[in-house]
Each structure stands twice: as structure tokens, then as C-alpha cells.
Amino acid sequence: MTWRTELERTAAALRRASGAAEHAEGLLAQAESRLAATDTAARRRALAEQLRTAAATAATGWLGEELASIPSGTPVWPDEPREGAVRIGTAELEDEPAFPALVDLLGGGHLVCDGDAADPRVAGMLQSLLVRLVAAHPGLEVSLVDGVTLGQVFAPATALVDAGMAEPVATDHLGLAKVLTDAEKRLTEIRDIAARGQSIANRPYHLIVIAGLPPQVGKTVRERIAALAHAGPAARCHLVICGWRTAIRTEPLPAIEHATHLSCREAAMPSGAPSPARLGTLPLPIVLDPVPPPSQTRTVFDARAAQRREAETLTVGDLVPDPLWADSSRNGLSTVIGRDAGGDVTVSFDDATPHWLIGGRTGGGKTVFLLDVLYGLATRYSPEELELYLLDFKEGVSFTEFTPSAIDESWIPHVRAVGVESDREYGVAVLSSLRGELSRRAGMMKRAGATRLARLRELRPEVPLPRIVAVVDEFHVLFSGNDRLARQAVAHLEELARKGRSYGVHLVLASQTISGIEALYSKKDSIFGQFPLRVALPGAKHLLDDDNDAAAGLSVGQAHVNDSGGIKGRGRTCAFPDASSAEDLLAELRHTLWERRESDVEPVVFRGFDEQHLTGDPTFAALQPNPLPKALLGRAVDVGVTTVGYSFDRSPGRHLAVLGTSAVAADILAAAAISLGRQHEPGSVEFHLAATAAGVEDVAEATVESLKAQGHKVRLLEPGSILTTERETPTYLVWFGADGADGKASALKRLLLQGPADGIHLIGWWRGARRFLDDIGGSSNREHCAGVVALNIAANDLGAVTGNPNHGWESRSNRCLVIDRHAGAETLAVPYVRPGRLDEYQEAGR
Ligand SMILES: Nc1ncnc2c1ncn2[C@@H]1O[C@H](COP(=O)(O)OP(=O)(O)OP(=O)(O)O)[C@@H](O)[C@H]1O
């Protein structure tokens, strides 16, 4: 072989190997120009020197220097290197080391060697190659196969396995098959991403190192390896295949594309020494890199593993941006939630992912994930940019930390309403109010001529138009039962899911499962099709596509985030921080946000099973004498938990009947009387109380005391005189137990008919709805009592009382239905009771 040919080949090999094409071309040109010289030995040395210099540029530091010469303590690289070449040994010229032998691996092609790790030279080369690549590539993911030394050659890589950078070494054909299956899956996913025009440049390299093929490997597996080699480089998958030689049955080997071939198995030299290794067409022999110093291997692997763990672990503190509230929600909202090998994983509410579905078993981390998201958003966006509605249908305290408490007066200023152990009506009320907001925004957009929220915000800068995020934890409860409420919830949800995107109203539904919700059967696809962002937590079912098993191996603290409705290959698995273990930090953060608030309006908190007390209602505290007094009866099950009242004016029928056997009725009467007392000047009105029902003495007595304390004249009436007592001044007759009308049905009718005109109103408790109807003279007289508070009475009895059979009223503890026939209003409410009375009543089974 002439020097010229040798030179050309050598430079070409270097060019191929290093990818430093321009540099090698330069070398070639220079060398050619000097070919005329006569001193061959000198030329060879000069050539070797030039190639050494070229290689030093093509592969530096961890990738190119002799490992033994790299000082201990040299850090692993923090960023991906640009060069793809890596050293595997040294080319020798006349038995002297001439220049490093490089192969173009990650970002280039593959390395195929006919020898396997049973040859110590190959074992040494593999170990040093792994150290180099792990030290140089922070994002590298590795699959290791060793069918010849039972994993011995990769023993030092345990640290990589522990850090999740590598799978445990596969040592048999089944293990190899799994490696290939996983690689094929990954390849398809990455190819899909690239096919959609998205960049795959931030995806980690996947390196498969086969130290030797397990004995049982046949044609099919070899063909799979060849196919992977064919498609791999385009999907950042590269192979190092050792022991790639014709099998015993002399099957021809499939060709491995994009490969540099390393040959170690030519016949032994006459001296008995193994033949030297050869790399590709490079005419010089190669001495493969030896086993690196064990301490170096350990240090590199440990450092990389530690760095990887740290890089993938986001702390709660990392969720918080600096500065706070700096982002605009004009085009959407987003927050970082975790990290994977590709960097930060963010989740967004925008045109592409307007609504989210989150799934995971109990204890799978849903609440923690939601807290992470909510703190992330509340720190990025000010309350002018973001409003939050939080509903929790399970027994627990998920969102209470966002609201003021006896221990901590602060709250998250973005939060408008929080439902804790909410009941379904409250959930429906929140959805209904959000739907109202959709309509309001739709109207504004139409009038302003805008088609997008962002545009409307530009046109109407004076109108606050924050994006709204409504979170519903355990949302399946809302739709359980397939009843009227479930149907209402479905209707609201459908509308919000469909239109929310345009108007900046976003939903997050979290549950253990999205299947099995009867009320949603026919609408499932149309509704959940609007929820492209899927977050699968451990135990999530039916959240991702059927053929997508990405959530199968998740452990608590990990989430699989898919932004394409669960389609395979579109997700990222990341660890998210544990907000439940950062109470102090979050409390401090809450305080900081609270102190920055511009409004003192606290979030409305609805606790489904809490008692409501008249004295705890700010509306009661603010009452003043006024010409249109209103009896306060309870708090509505609506978003604002507004006070429900019934007003007494002089028009006919302004009386109030509380119906049902529940002793809560007595408390409602008491609350009505006491609140009315506040709205009259003492002396301008009298209160006549009659306590004819058993067990109401305490309540009646307390009511008398309260009214007297307000300065009112109060009379206690005895049976027989309740309806016949003369009343010359405006009077409220508060009657605990009006069933039977004191035996004077006609007097009752007269009072109902004529009373209001004289300022005389009845507030009465009837235990039986039918009895009440009889007492007032039948259904034709129902107009004579326009106010009804239904407690535990049957829906058809209530229908008979009001003449409206369609109330759909289902009585239950701690709820009442307040009906004002004149106003055409029916309001579900939590009635006022005296503190602790609900427990007493429940214990007594009433
Ligand atoms: N990111 C995380 N890192 C570490 N531990 C976590 C993480 N997320 C959750 N956990 C642990 O799991 C526990 C349960 O989490 P969480 O309360 O969020 O579950 P959940 O799905 O809401 O359960 P449930 O529905 O029963 O309330 C937490 O108390 C915490 O100890």
C-alpha cells in the first residue's frame, strides 16, 4: 500500500470517526502538498502528529484523552458535548502509539466488534468506553447486555442502575429481547414525535451496549438488532455490539448499517499473540483502551448518578419563580411540575391543553400534585391574572390550607371559593356559576368584536379578566347516582369543557378512574375529548390510551404527563416534589402572597357538613332597622354561600311555614325571629311566642331572652289563646308547633289572610306537611302562606303544599329548601342551628 493510499484512508477514517470533517480535509490537503518530500519516516511521524492533533480536537477530555492520564477529581461534564467522536484505543505506527482511534458513536452511528467481552481487550475497551460516555453525556440512558461474562464486565455500572440511568444488565436471550422491545418502543415514540415536526434534540441518547450475544440468540434477534441499527441513529439510539460474528450454523449475519467495524478475531500471529485489533479500513493496528482505573470508574458513575438524581429531583422551592407574580395569563398559564432527563416538565392551560384529567389511586399523590400545581400557578400569576375555585369531594383537608383558619389568618388571594367535603349541590352551583361567567365573557367578546380572550383583554384593559382554573378532586362523586343533579353537572361540564378554552375557564378533574361514571356514559368521549392533558399517577386507570402502558410502573412521587389525550409516545414521566412535606415553606409562601393581596375579600369556604350559625354570619352582624325586614334562615348552597332570607312586607301571604319533623325547625324559627328583631326599633313591633311542640322549651326560652335583650316586647302565649290574642301593633307570631292550629282553623285562616296588611305575620313550624295544608284550608289556600322552608318532608308532600310537583326535593340532614312563592325562588340552604345542636339532633336520631 502506498503512503498516499494509507494517508487517504487514515484521514478518511478519522474524518468518519471524528465527524471533524473540515479539519480532516485540511489535513489531507496539507499532507498531499507535502507528498513530494523524500524522507518517508519523517513524513510518517509528521502525519501521525497531524492526526494526533486532529483527534485531539475531535475528541477532547473524557472523550479523547487516555483515561489513566485524566487527573482524579476531574468533574463529569454538566452539558452535552457537541462532538460525537469517542476514543476506543490507540492506533500504532511501527509499534509506537501514533494517534487516538476514534469512533463516531452518539449522534453518529454504531460500533460493531467481532470479538466479545470474553476477550479482555474487548472488556477493557467496553469499560473505558462506558466511563467516557457516562462522564461526557449528562442525559445518557444505557441498556446493557452481557451474554458472555454473566454481567461481570458491567459490574461497576450498578450505580447507574440505581440512579435509573441503566436497566439491570440483561444476561440471557430473554433479557436481550426485552432490551430490544423497549428500544423499539422508544424508537417508534421518538420517530412519531419527529414526524409531527417537533424537535427531538432534547431527548436523551440511548446507548445499547452488547458485550456479547447470549448463546441462544438466533436469526430473528440478529435481524431485530440490525433493524434497530438501521433506524436507531435518527432516533438518538446507538449500539455497541460485541461478539457480532457468524453463528455456529453459519447463518449469514445481517448487515449493520451506520456502523464502524472493529475486528479482533483475525488469526493469531505466528508468535501466538492475538492478532492486533483493526478499526474499519484504517490500515494501522489498534491497541484497545485498557480497563480504566477502578476508582475512576466508581467516581465517574457515582458522580453522574448523584447529579442525575439531583437534576431530576425538583424541590418545592424550585416550583417558586423569582420574582413572584411576574407572568401574564394572556395566552395561557403554565407552571413547572417536575423534571426528567430532558429537563423541566411544565404543564399548561392554553389552547392546546385547556383542561386536564388527573388519575391515580388513593394515596397515589393526586392531592400533592394538585398542591404543587396550585402553588406553582399562584406564585407565577397575580390574582388579576388567575382565579381559583377548588372543590374536594372526599373526606379530607386537601384545599383548606388555602383558606384562613383559627391558627393562620392568611389565605391564597387567588382563591375565590373552596368546597371542603363539598356536597354535590355545591359542586353543581360552582359549575353553574362558572357557566354564568362563560356567558358573561361571551357577551363581552361579542360586544367588543373579539374572538379570543387575549384580544378581549387588549380591547377592554379596564375589565379584570383573569383566567379561571376550577379544580374538582374526586370529581366522580359529582356525577354519581345518574340523577337530576348528575345530569345538571354533566350539562354544565359539557358546556365548560367545550367553551372554556375560548373564554379562559379551565377545568382540572381528578379521580381514581374516569370509567364507570354512569351519568357520563354517552358523553364520555365528547367531554373527555376536551381534556388533552392527562396526568397519570400510580394506579391511574383508563386515563391513557388502551395501548399506552406508560403509567404502569409509576411509584408515588412520579407522574406521567401526556399532552395528547393519552396517545402513546406523547408523555413524559417525571418526579414531582412532595408539597406535603414542605409545610413551613408553603406557609411562608402563603403569607408572602397574602401580604401582597390588594383585596381583603376572603375565599368563600363551603364545608358540606358544618353547622351554619346565625351569629357567625356577617350579614346578621350588619343588620339594622329597615322598612323591609328579612328573616335570615341559613346559608345558600351557592358559590358565595350567600345568606338566605325571607322578607316580610304587607302584601298578602307574607308568612313563613317551616315543615318537617326535624327539630332543626325550632332553630330556624329562632334564627328568623332574632334576625327580624334586629331590623325593628324596639317598641315598633311585638313578638308573640307559642311553644306547643314538645322539646322546644329551651329554644323558645333562648329566643325570648335574645329578643328581650334587643329591647323588644315579647309575649309567651298559652294554648287556646294563640290565635285569639288581640294584636294592635305589628306582631310576629312565632309558633313552635302549629299543627292543628290550636283548634282554631278559621282563626288561622283569618290571620293568614288579613295579618300582613296589619303588619301581623306568622312564622310557624308544622311537623306534617299534609297537616299544614289542612290547617290552612287546603291547597286552594296555599297562596295565603307564600314562604315555605322544607326540612324532612317527602317530595310529593312538598309538591302538594306548593302546587309544584317537580321540586326533586330529597330531604337530608343539614339542608333545607327555602321557597318564596311570590319571588318564584327556591334555594337550597344549610339552615341556621344553634352551635352544637346538629350533633345533638343526630345523636338523638332526629
Ligand atoms: N411527590 C411526592 N414525593 C414523595 N412522597 C409523596 C409525593 N406525593 C405524595 N407523596 C406521599 O404520598 C402520600 C399521599 O399523597 P396524596 O395525599 O397526594 O394522595 P392522594 O392521591 O390525594 O390520596 P387520597 O385520594 O387518599 O387523598 C403523601 O402524604 C406523601 O407522603
The ligand as an SDF file (V2000), in Angstrom:
LIG
                    3D

 31 33  0  0  0  0  0  0  0  0999 V2000
  -44.0970   13.8110   45.1240 N   0  0  0  0  0  0  0  0  0  0  0  0
  -44.0800   13.0630   46.2110 C   0  0  0  0  0  0  0  0  0  0  0  0
  -42.9240   12.6990   46.7750 N   0  0  0  0  0  0  0  0  0  0  0  0
  -42.9060   11.9430   47.8850 C   0  0  0  0  0  0  0  0  0  0  0  0
  -44.0000   11.4940   48.5050 N   0  0  0  0  0  0  0  0  0  0  0  0
  -45.1770   11.8110   48.0040 C   0  0  0  0  0  0  0  0  0  0  0  0
  -45.2840   12.6040   46.8300 C   0  0  0  0  0  0  0  0  0  0  0  0
  -46.5830   12.7580   46.5550 N   0  0  0  0  0  0  0  0  0  0  0  0
  -47.2640   12.1060   47.5020 C   0  0  0  0  0  0  0  0  0  0  0  0
  -46.4210   11.5310   48.3600 N   0  0  0  0  0  0  0  0  0  0  0  0
  -46.7770   10.7370   49.5510 C   0  0  0  0  0  0  0  0  0  0  0  0
  -47.9950   10.0720   49.3250 O   0  0  0  0  0  0  0  0  0  0  0  0
  -48.9560   10.4680   50.2980 C   0  0  0  0  0  0  0  0  0  0  0  0
  -50.3350   10.5040   49.6580 C   0  0  0  0  0  0  0  0  0  0  0  0
  -50.3720   11.5530   48.7180 O   0  0  0  0  0  0  0  0  0  0  0  0
  -51.7300   12.3110   48.4230 P   0  0  0  0  0  0  0  0  0  0  0  0
  -52.4080   12.6990   49.6800 O   0  0  0  0  0  0  0  0  0  0  0  0
  -51.4280   13.3800   47.4660 O   0  0  0  0  0  0  0  0  0  0  0  0
  -52.5130   11.1560   47.7100 O   0  0  0  0  0  0  0  0  0  0  0  0
  -53.9810   11.2060   47.0920 P   0  0  0  0  0  0  0  0  0  0  0  0
  -53.8940   10.5500   45.7810 O   0  0  0  0  0  0  0  0  0  0  0  0
  -54.5240   12.5850   47.1400 O   0  0  0  0  0  0  0  0  0  0  0  0
  -54.6810   10.2620   48.0870 O   0  0  0  0  0  0  0  0  0  0  0  0
  -56.1470   10.3500   48.6410 P   0  0  0  0  0  0  0  0  0  0  0  0
  -57.0110   10.2980   47.4450 O   0  0  0  0  0  0  0  0  0  0  0  0
  -56.2370    9.1590   49.5200 O   0  0  0  0  0  0  0  0  0  0  0  0
  -56.1800   11.6340   49.4090 O   0  0  0  0  0  0  0  0  0  0  0  0
  -48.4690   11.8100   50.8090 C   0  0  0  0  0  0  0  0  0  0  0  0
  -48.8440   12.0440   52.1260 O   0  0  0  0  0  0  0  0  0  0  0  0
  -46.9670   11.6810   50.7010 C   0  0  0  0  0  0  0  0  0  0  0  0
  -46.4580   11.1020   51.8720 O   0  0  0  0  0  0  0  0  0  0  0  0
  1  2  1  0
  2  3  1  0
  2  7  2  0
  3  4  2  0
  4  5  1  0
  5  6  2  0
  6  7  1  0
  6 10  1  0
  7  8  1  0
  8  9  2  0
  9 10  1  0
 10 11  1  0
 11 12  1  0
 11 30  1  0
 12 13  1  0
 13 14  1  0
 13 28  1  0
 14 15  1  0
 15 16  1  0
 16 17  2  0
 16 18  1  0
 16 19  1  0
 19 20  1  0
 20 21  2  0
 20 22  1  0
 20 23  1  0
 23 24  1  0
 24 25  2  0
 24 26  1  0
 24 27  1  0
 28 29  1  0
 28 30  1  0
 30 31  1  0
M  END
$$$$
